[in-house]
Amino acid sequence: MTKEQPQTEAIDIQSLACWHATLPEISLEEPTERSRFPCNEDINKKVYITQHHPTLLKAEALAHPITDSSRSTSDLSQAILQKAGPHFIADLRRQDTCRTGEARLLKGYELLCPHFMNTVGPRYHERFRYAAENALFCCYRSVLHLARENNIRTLAITPISSMLKGFPDDIGAHIALRTIYRFLQHYGHSMDAIVLCFGSTPLHDLYAKLLPIYFPRNFLEEKEGIAMLPADVGNEYGQYQSDSESEEEEEDAVEPTETAKVIENTKAKAINASGLTKMVDNPDRTKRETVNYGADESRDRADIEKLYHRVLLQSKTVDLKDIEALNIIYRSGVDRRGDPIITIVGKNLPPGVSLHRVLTYVIKVMDSIRQKKFVLVYFHTNMKYECIPEYTWLKLVHQIFEVKFAPYLLGCYVIHPTFWMKFVGAIFRPFMSEALATRVFYYSNLKDILQFFTAEQLRITPDIYKFDSMKNGTSWDATASTAASAHEIL
């Protein structure tokens, strides 16, 4: 397929050649064996593929996975943020938490597309590949149904899966194409054009190679594509199902688990796909344990809420001046937008201290910013092994944080992390929401964090400067606390 030359001017998608028009018709008799993705001229006329940059395309909406944190975005995301402008970035920060598999509709602002659809692509682990593949299916289906619900008839969409999250490009491409085909098969009347756009990413050739398999333009391509289709291409909507999931569906009459359906609500601006993104055990196993996830999660959340309020009441009646004096956690200042900064210094947690009293004080401090956006900075500087709290306590703190504060977290910056610190982060990763996991950043050098904050905002103490000098060879002097230029986005 001939590659298009890069352009810098706006491109109306109507000026592009649709997929149907990119290959001369070949007169062949209808094959006796039909593909599971048969040749369909009406569908092919609605599909486009281009290497033009997404920011140059004029469609009714652009769909792309993006977060409000510059440290977790790709070059393509950065280009979209820069083009969309500061008002778009502000809206992105204010949007409701977008979890893996969901989609949100935003105003496009300075983009050529009047609407922008945000989604969160999944991380990929071979052990949990069913969950990852179904989560990616949810992303595409959520975007497509969000377009249908809002009467958006021309949609430019970039690949949602990412190698940055470990998702193999070829698996992601198969899921994208089969989901789009199935959507157009069921709801093609609601869509005029879906444009697969790639910008400077190297994925164009991969998708162009796979398109004839899922969108054959003639009977010859359909016949050749039959042998190249994966054995399992999902159900009638493209959703992949493991054998164990099929078995559980048969047992549904005994005790139903949380349903694995995409919610189609024409009045909603998001599609909740949580039921499809739950982790499934090792795919080699043919049977999973029957777990009522929904009931367990609701009960856990209720227990956390009760514990939080009980400890909060204690914090108002108990003298915690001794814990406060340790300076383990404190409000150190505000960032350039006026959002509070919570600073935690791990080494200030002494061995043998009452962890219940520490938790009580932590809740007291955090409750003062409850339901407010905030930044968290954690100094793991010179943390001694004997100061590390027990795992069960750390897990409890994490659960409280996830329930009460994670939706308002702008960014969590970990300074001077050790291998152990990252290891614990990896342990907690399966329990984290995507929104929380994508807001955690590690910095081994103090000067890196001072790109975003001043020393006064963090109340950095001399021993932290000393440790950084010894570890990184950085020379800190009286100018160490001068303000560095703040980043465009936290």
N, C-alpha and C positions, 0 to 999 in steps of 0.2 A: 504494500500500500504506500503510495507516495506521501512523504511527510510534508506538512505545510511549513512555509517559512515563517519565522517569528515576525510578529507585527506589534506595533505600539499604538495603533488607533483602535477605537471601539469597533467591535464586530457584532453585527446583528446575526443571531443564530439562523435567521431565515436565509442568510447569504451562504450558509454552509450546505454542503451536499449531505443529504440524509443517507443512512446506511444502505437503504434499498437502491439508491442511485449510484453507488460506488462500484458496481459490477454489472457488465452487460448481461442481459437475460440469456439463458441457455434453454433451448426448447428440449425438454425431456418429458417422458411419460411419468406420471405420478408413481413413485416407488411402491412396491408391494409392502415393504416394511417401513413404517413411518417412525420418525424420531420422536422421542419424548418432548422435543422442542421443534415442532414442525415448521417448515417454511410458511411465513405469514407476512404477506406484503403490507397489510395495514399496520402491523406492529413495526416492521422494518422502516416504514416511512416516518415513524415517530422517534427513531433512535439516531443519534449523531455521535461521532467521535472526533476529537480535535486535540491538537497540541497547543492551541492558543492558550495563553494564560487566563485563568478564571476571572481575573479582575478586568479583562478586556471584553468579556462577553456580555451582551445585552439580552438578558432573559428576565422573566418575572421574578425568579428567585435563584439564589446560589446556595447550594448545600455543601458544607465542609465541616469536618470535626475540628473544633478549636476550643481552647480554654482561655480563661482570663489571666493566665500567668505566662509571661514571655519565656520563662525558663523551660516550659514544657511544650513549646510549640515548634513546628518545623519552619523551614524557610518559606514554604508556601503560605503557612498560617501568618507568619510575620508580614509577608507582602499584602495579604488580605487586610490585616489589622491596619497597616500603614495607609492603604488605599481608603479604607472605610472611615478613618478619622476618629478623633477623640470622643465624639458623641456616641459612636458605635461601641467603642471600648467601654464607655461608662454604662451603656445598656447591658453589655456583656457581663459586667461585674455585678449588676443589679438583678440579673435574671435569676429565677428560681433554680435551685440546684438541678443540674442536668446529669442524671445518672446514665451509666452504660446502657445503651439500647434505646434511650429516649431521644426525643427531638424537641427543639424549641424554635419558635418563630420570632425573629427580630427585624427591626427596620434596617434597611441597607445603608441609609445615610449617603455617604459619598461613593459607594459602589455603584456601578452601572445598573445592577439589579436592585429594584426597589425593596426586595425582601431577602433576608438571609436566614438559612436554617442551620442551626447548630446541633450537633450530636456528639456523643462521646463513644469512640471506638473502644473495643475490648483489648485487654492484654491476652496474649496467647501462651498457654502452657500445654505441652503435649498430653500431660496427665489429665487435663481438664478440657480437652479439645472440643467435646460436645458443647460444653457451656460457652466456649469462646466462639464457635461457629454459629450457634444459635443467637448469641449476643450480637454478632455482626449482622446476621439476618434481621434482627430487630432494628438495628440502626437504619438499614436501608428501607425496611418496611415502614418504620416510623416516619422517616423523611417523606416517602412517597405518599403515605396516607395524610400527612400534615399538609402536603401540597393539594391533595384532592379536597380536603376539608375546607381549605381556604381559597378554592377556585383558582389555584395557580396552574396554568396550563403549559407553561414553558419553564423547564427546570434545568439548570446547569449543576452538575454534581461531580465532585472529585472523589477519588478512592477514599473510603472511610477507614479501611484497615491500614496499619502502618507497621513497617519493620522496626520502627522505634519502640514499638510495644511487643516486638517479637512475633508479629503475625506474618506468616509466609505470604509473599505477594501472590503466588499462584492460587493458593487456597482462597485468599481474599477476593481475587478476580472471579473465580468460579461462583462464589456466593453472590457477589454483586450482580453478575450477568443473569444468573438463573432467577434471582429475586425480582430484578427489573422486568424480565420476560414474563414471569408469572403475574406480576402486577398489571402489566399492559394487557395480558390475556384476559384478566378479570375486569379491569377498570380502564381499559384503553380509551373509552369514550370521554374520560375526564381529563385526558392529557394530550397535548398537541406535539410536544417535543421534550425529549430527555437527552441532554448533551453530556457525554462523558468527557471531561476535560482534565488535562494533566499538567499543564504549565511546563516547567523545566524538569519535571520528574521523569525517570526512565521507564514508566509503566505503560506508555502508549503502545509500544510494540507488543507487550504481553497481552493487553486487552484486544488489540487488533488481530492477534493470532487466535484468540479464543472466541471472538465474536461470531465467526461463521459456524461454530459448533452450536451456540445457543440461539443465534439469529441467522439461520441459513437463508441466503438470498435466492437460492434456486434449489431444485431437487438434487442436483449433483452435490452441492455443499451439505444438504441435509443427509444424503446417503453416506458421504464421507465422515460426517460428524457423529454418526451413531456409534461407531467404534471408539470415538475419542471422549465420549461422555463418561463421567465417573459412574461407578456402579450405583451409588446412592445420590440422587439429585434432589432429595427432599420430597415433601408432600406437594399438594396442588398449589401451595403458595411459596414453595421453596424452602420451607423450614426443615432442617435436618433433624431426624429422630434416630436415637440409638435403639438397639434391640431391647435394652432394659427399659427404656421409656415406653416402648410399645407394649411390653409385658405389663408395666404398671397401669397403662390405660385400661387393659383388660381387667385388672383387679380393682379398678376405680369404684366399682359398686360396693366394695367392702369398706374402704375408708379413703375418700378422695383427698389428695394432697392439693397444694396450691395450684390453681389452674395455670396452664402454660399457653395462654392466649394473649394476643396483642389486643389491647382495649381500643376499640374504634368508637370514639366519641366525637361527633361532629361539632360539638360546642367547645371541645377542649383544644388547647394549643399545644398539647404534648401527648405522647402515647407512652403509657407505662408498660414496659416490657420486662419487669423484674422477674416474672415467672419463667422467662425463657433464658435468663442469664445466670441462673444459679449453677454453682459448680457441680458437675457430675463426676463420680469417682472414676478410677482407671477404666478406660474404654475396653480393656481386655476382659474385665469382669462382666458377666452376663446378667448379674442381678444386683441391684442396689438395695440398701436397707430402706425400709419404708419409714419416712420421716415427715411429719406434718410441719413443714418449715414455717408456714404462715402463723400457726398457733404458737410455735416456739419463739419466733421473732417478736410477736406481739407481747408474749409474756415477759420476755427478757427486757424489752423496752419499758414495760410497765414497772418491772422491778427496779430498773435503773432510775426511773422518775421518782419512785417512792424513796429510794436510798438517797438520791440527790436532795430532795426536800427535807428529809430527816436530818441529814448532815448539815444542811444550810441553817436549819433552826438551831442546831448545836453551836454553829460558828458565831451566832449572835449572843450566846449566853456564856461561852467558855472563853477564858483568858488565853489568848494565843500570842502574846507579846514575845515569848521565847522563840516561837517558830518564825514570827515576823523578823526578828533580829538576825536570823540566819541568812536572810536575803536569798532564799531558794527561788522564790517567784515574786515578781513585783511589776507594777505598771511603770515602765521606764520613761514613757513619753508618748508622743503622737507622731505619725508619719506626715509627709507633706500635704496629705489630704485631710488631716485631722483625725484619722482613725487611730485608736489606741494601740500601743505596742506593749505586749506582755513579754517580759524577759525571764527566762529560767536559767539558773546557773547550777548545773548538776553537782559540781564538786562541793557546793555548800551544804549538801545533804549529808550530815554526819552519820557514821555507823551507830546503830543502836537507837536512833531516834524513833519515837512513836510514829509509825506510818499513818495511823488513823488520825493523829493530830495534824500531820502534814497534809493529809487529804482534806481535812476540815478547813485548813487555812487556804489550800489551793481553791476549794470551792468558794470560799469567802471572796477571794481575789477575783476569780473568774465571773462570779455572779454579778460583780459590779459593772461588767460590760455585757451582760446577757442580752441577746438579741441585737447586738451591735456588731458591725464588721470590725475585724481586728487582725493584727499581725502578731505572729508568735516567733520569737527568736530564742533558740536554745543553745547555750554554750556547754558543750561536752568537754571543754578545756580541762586537761589534767585530771580527769575523773578517775578516782582510785577504784579498784575492784571492790574493796570492802564497803564502798559507798553506794554500790549499785543495789537498788531495791529488789525484792523478790519478784519473780515473774507474775505471780497471781495478783500482786498489788498493781504492777504495771498494766496488766490486762484490764483490771477494774477501772483504772484511771482512763485508759483508752476507751473503754465502753462508755463511760460518762461523757468523755469529750465528744465521741462520735454522735451521741444522742443529743447533747445539749448545745454544742458549740461548733461542730464541724461545718454546718451550713453557712456560718458567718466568717469562716477563716479565709483571709485573703492570701496568706502564704505562711508556711512554716519553714524557717531557715535554721538549719543545724550547723553549728560552727565547730570546727575541730573534731569531726566524727572519727571514731575508731572502728576497727573491724567488728568489734562486738556490737557497737552501736548500730551499724548497718545490718548486722546479723539479726538483731532484735527487730529492726524495721522490716526485714524480710519475713520474720515469723509472723508479725502482725499484718503483713500485706493482704493475706486472704480475708481478713476481717474488716478491711478498710473499704469504704465506698470509693468509687472512682474519683469523685469530686475531692475527697481528702487526699488520696494517694498522689494525685497530680499536682498537689500544692506543697509537697514536701521536697526541699532542696538541700543538698549537702555542700558545704564549703570548707575546704581544708586550710584556706588562707584568710586571715582576718581582713586583708585589703579588699578581698572580693565582696564581702558583705558591706563594706563601706562605700560601695558603688550605689547602694540603695538607701543607706541611713548614715547619719552622723554619729560620732562616738557619744555625743551628749544624749541623743535619742535612745541609745542602748545602755548608757551608764556603764561603759566598759572600764573595768578596774585595772590597775597597774599589773597585777599578776597575770592577767590575760594577755596584755601586751608582751610581757616577758616571755610567756610560754610560746607565743607566736614568733617572737624573734628567734628563740632557740630552735624551734621546729622548722621555720621557713627561711630563716636568715634575713628577715625583714628588719630594717632599722626604723624604730619608732621614736619620735621626738615630740616636741611641743606642738608640732603641726598635725599630730596623729588624729586629733579630734576635729579637724576642719571638715566642713561638709563636702562630700563628693557629690558629683552630679547624680541626681536621682534618676532611676530608670523610668522609661515611659509607662511601664505597667509593673505592678508588684507581682 
